[in-house]
């Protein structure tokens, strides 16, 4: 089943409560929350307080993407703030296996994120600790970037690894998702699509989400 996770990075921050609350009625499946520290990626975005505020305004699962150095230092705080899924970059921690275990121990689902230049081999010995793999289809840190076509091959490779593992793991993609790329990434094996401006920039968000899903199902 295709799931759509609107990224609040593209939302109107002055009306965040209403923006988030509207997503469930529009047919979203998760709320994607990008956390940036200005070190792992160039920008600074949201923290635990914003996650807590978002949690108060929606019953949808919060898909928290930590684009931060040493994410293991903050896992407990983000789970306490309301995160249902916490995804950490393979490149951001020295001990990925341990960090993923900490996410599950804290009570959230554990995700691992691969940057465009990161090999899928980073996943081979940790899939038993993972509930979600997020393949970045742009370089992290900025919204509105163009989709990198070479990532389709990586998505297909990760899908094969997941299927061969026998574990129930979602395959998520983030970056440049519009109707056309939704079809391409779904065909390659993705089942969770992060979309920012394609949802929040649409006049009718319910229609935008349904359009993404319908293209992905083709």
N, C-alpha and C positions, 0 to 999 in steps of 0.2 A: 504494500500500500504506500502510495506517495504521500509524504508529509511536507507541509510548507511551514518554514520557521522564519517569519518576518524579523528582520534585524532592526532593533530600535535605534541603531545608529543613524538611520534615515528618518526617524520620527521628529516631530516638533517638540523639542525639549521643554518649551514653555507650557505645553499642554500634555505632558507625559502621561498623567493619570488617565485622561480621556483617550489618548492614542492607544495605550495598552489595553484599556477596557474594551475598545472597539474591535480588537483583533478576533476575539472568540466569536462574536456575531458574524464576522466576515469570513469565518471558516478556517482560520489558522489552526495549526496543530500544536505548535510550540511558540515561545517567544525567545528569540535569539538575542543574547546580551553580550556585547563586545566590551571587554575590559582591557584597557591599554595603559601601560605604565611609563611610556616615554623612554624606555630603555630597550626592551625587546623589540618594540616598534617605535617609530618616531613620534607618534601622537600620544596624548593622554586623554582618556575618556572617563568611564564610569567606575565607581567603587562599590563597596559593600552597602553603603547607605542607599544608593540608587536601586540596587537589587532588592533591598528590603521594601522600598517604596513601590516598586513594580509589583512585588509579590502581593501587596495589599490591594492591587487593582485588577488582578486577574487570577482565575483558577487554572489557566493553562500552565503546562510544565515550563519552567525556566531553564533554557539551554544556555549556560554561561560559558563563554569562550574566553579563557584567560590568556591574553597575549602579554604575558608578564614574565620577568626573570624570577627564578626560584618560586614557582607557583605553590610548592608544598608549604610555604610559610603562611599561606592565606586560605588554604582549602577549608579548614574548619569554620572560618569566619563567613565565607560565601555560602556554605551549606546552612549555617545558622541564619543567614539573611534570607534564605528561601530558594537557593539553587536546587534544581532537581537533577540536572546533568552538569558536570564540570569537565570541560575539555582543556587539556594542557598540551603545549607544543613539545614534540619530541626533542627539539633543540634547546628548550628553555630550562631543562633540569639535568643534573648530572646522573640522577638515579630515577629513571623513568618508571621502572618496574615498581619501586618503592612508592613513588608519588601516586601512581594509579591505585595502589593498594590503600593509600591514605584516603583517597576520594571515596572508595567503597566503604571503608571503615567509618567514615563520617556520615554515611547514609545516603550518598548520592550515586548516580550512575557515572561511570568513568569513561571519558573520551580522550582520544589521542589525536593530535592535529599534525598534519604533514604540510610543510611549506612547499612551494612549487619545485624547489631544487632538492628536496629531501626524498631519498629513495624509499620505496615501500618496504625494503628489507628492514627498516627500523621497526616494523611491526612483527616480524617473524616470531620472536620469542616472548611476546607480551600479550598475544591475543586472548589468552585465558583471563587476563585482568581487564579486558576492555568491553564496554557496552556499545561504543560508538567510535567510528573512525571518521574524522573530518579531513577531507582533501581540499586544500586551498587552491582555488582556480584563479586567484590573483595573489600578488604579494600582500601580506597582511599589513594593516596600519592605516589604510585609507579607503573610504567608500567611493563608489562610482567608477571603479577601474574596469578595463576591458578584460573579458574572459581570455585565458591563455589556452589555445586549442590543444596544445601538447598534453594537457592534463587529462584529456579523455583516455589516453592510453594508460595513464596511471590509475584512473578510476577503475578501468576494466581489470587491471592487474590486482588492485586491492580487493575488488569483488571476488576474483578467483581465490585469493588467499583466505578471505572470509568463508567462502563456500567450502573450501577444502578443510578449514579448521573445524567445522561442525558447530561453531558457536553462533548464538543468535546476536548478531552485531549489526547495528544500523550503519549505513554508509552515507555520510552527509557531504555536501559540497557547498562552498561559500565563495562567491565572487563572480560578478558579471552574469547573474542568473536572470534571464528574460525568457520569453516564450520559446524562442529558437534553441537557446542553450539548455533550457529545461528538458526538451526532448532529447538532446544529445547526451546529457549526463545521465538521464534515466536509462537510455538505451545502453550506456556503458556500465550501468549497475547501481547507480545511486538511488536511494529511496527517501532521503531527507534533503530538501533544497532550502538554503538560506537565501532570502530575497530582501533587499533593502528598498531602493527607489522604485523597483517594479511593483511593490505593494504600496508603500507610503506616498509615492508620487502619483498614484492613480486616482482618478476622480471617484471611481467606485472600487473600493478595496476588495469587496466580496467577489466582484467580477474578475478582478486581477488575480486573486488567489485561485479561483476556479479555472481561469485560463491557464495558469501555470500547471495546475494539476491535470487538466485535459490534454495539454501538449505533452506532458511527461508520461501520460498513459498510452500514447500512440505508439 
